[in-house]
């Protein structure tokens, strides 16, 4: 009898264990389910690279014997990744010299009479590039050119060391092409002075004509031509020459 009871108890235990193994999870149980982390977000799509946008500047006219000018280019890139800048000649006389071919603004010299075309190429870091051209025309100064020499000018100091030629447009015909020269007492040669807007690198002289009516913004006289000197020796009285 005891043996039968023991076998019956053993059978019941086996059945209970099998039933527990097949039992569904109780939603109210305290069992901890460890879930997998979500996948990382997809990287944003990269922006399409665009080529730089160069500008070689406006065409220029030079009157020989002046044999230089300033190339004033510009380089814009949406992605701001310009890598190289290069000026090169496309056509024209063989005589020329580009002082800094890898700079957007540079001096161009040793020009001969004729028509040149120069090209500005701008390349970005991914190898995309664009080009723009400028025409430089070098003409002979007309034979009937007039000259006006104003001697022994005094230095004044409204801002930079300056020489003033008052009432400039009373001295030359209006709307004519003119050139400005200065001659120092220490050097008998005439030095051409370029407009201040040309922004010539390392230039010691430039000029402008005051056109702000009526008082030149309170610093310069309306209608006067001013030659600026970016040196320190102002002990002489230079001569000024206007060629038109």
Residue pairs with C-beta under 8 A, 6 or more apart in sequence:
25 31
47 79
49 79
49 124
49 126
49 128
50 77
50 78
50 79
50 128
51 124
51 128
51 129
51 130
52 75
52 76
52 77
52 82
52 122
52 123
52 124
52 128
52 129
52 130
53 75
53 76
53 77
53 122
53 130
54 73
54 74
54 75
54 76
54 120
54 121
54 122
54 130
54 131
54 132
55 73
55 74
55 75
55 76
55 120
55 132
56 71
56 73
56 118
56 119
56 120
56 132
56 133
56 134
57 71
57 72
57 73
57 74
57 134
58 134
59 134
59 135
59 136
59 137
60 69
60 134
60 135
60 136
60 137
61 137
61 139
62 68
62 69
62 111
62 136
62 137
62 138
62 139
63 138
63 139
63 140
63 141
63 177
63 179
64 111
64 112
64 113
64 138
64 139
64 140
64 141
65 141
66 141
66 179
66 192
67 109
67 110
67 111
67 112
67 138
68 107
68 108
68 109
68 110
68 111
69 107
69 108
69 111
69 136
69 198
70 105
70 106
70 107
70 108
70 194
70 198
70 199
70 200
71 87
71 98
71 105
71 106
71 107
71 108
71 118
71 120
71 134
72 104
72 105
72 198
72 199
73 85
73 87
73 104
73 105
73 120
73 132
73 134
74 104
75 82
75 85
75 104
75 120
75 122
77 122
77 124
79 124
81 124
81 125
81 126
82 122
82 123
82 124
82 125
83 123
83 124
83 125
84 102
84 121
84 122
84 123
85 102
85 103
85 104
85 120
85 121
85 122
85 123
86 101
86 102
86 120
86 121
86 122
86 123
87 98
87 101
87 102
87 106
87 118
87 119
87 120
88 98
88 101
88 118
88 119
88 121
89 96
89 98
89 116
89 117
89 118
89 119
90 117
90 118
90 119
90 133
91 115
91 116
91 117
92 114
92 115
92 116
92 117
92 136
93 111
93 112
93 113
93 114
93 116
94 112
95 110
95 111
95 112
96 108
96 109
96 110
96 111
96 112
96 116
97 108
97 109
97 110
98 106
98 108
98 118
99 106
99 107
99 108
99 109
99 201
100 106
100 107
100 201
104 120
105 199
105 201
106 201
107 200
107 201
108 118
108 136
111 136
111 138
112 138
113 138
113 139
113 140
114 137
114 138
115 135
115 136
115 137
115 138
116 135
116 136
116 137
116 138
117 133
117 134
117 135
117 136
118 133
118 134
118 136
119 131
119 132
119 133
120 131
120 132
120 133
120 134
121 129
121 130
121 131
122 129
122 130
122 131
123 129
141 243
145 243
145 244
146 172
146 243
146 244
147 241
147 242
147 243
148 171
148 172
148 241
148 242
148 244
149 239
149 240
149 241
149 242
150 165
150 239
150 240
150 241
150 242
151 239
152 237
152 238
152 239
153 163
153 164
153 165
153 237
153 238
153 239
153 240
154 163
154 237
155 161
155 162
155 163
155 229
155 234
155 237
156 162
156 163
156 164
158 219
158 220
159 219
160 228
160 229
160 230
161 228
161 229
161 230
161 231
161 234
162 226
162 227
162 228
162 229
163 182
163 226
163 227
163 229
163 238
163 240
164 221
164 224
164 225
164 226
165 171
165 224
165 225
165 226
165 227
165 240
165 242
166 221
166 223
166 224
167 223
167 224
168 209
168 223
168 224
168 225
169 209
169 223
170 223
171 242
172 178
172 242
172 244
173 244
176 244
177 244
178 242
178 243
178 244
179 192
179 242
179 243
179 244
180 192
180 193
180 207
180 225
180 227
180 240
180 241
180 242
181 190
181 191
181 192
181 193
181 240
181 241
181 242
181 243
182 190
182 191
182 193
182 205
182 227
182 238
182 239
182 240
182 241
183 189
183 190
183 191
183 238
183 239
183 240
183 241
184 191
184 236
184 238
185 236
185 237
185 238
186 233
186 236
190 241
191 205
193 205
193 206
193 207
193 227
194 200
194 203
194 205
194 206
194 207
195 206
195 207
195 208
196 206
196 207
196 208
196 228
197 208
198 206
200 206
203 230
204 229
204 230
204 231
205 227
205 228
205 229
205 230
206 227
206 228
207 225
207 226
207 227
207 228
208 225
208 226
208 228
209 223
209 224
209 225
209 226
210 216
210 220
210 221
210 222
210 223
210 224
210 225
210 226
211 222
211 223
212 220
212 222
213 222
214 222
215 221
215 222
216 222
216 224
220 226
227 240
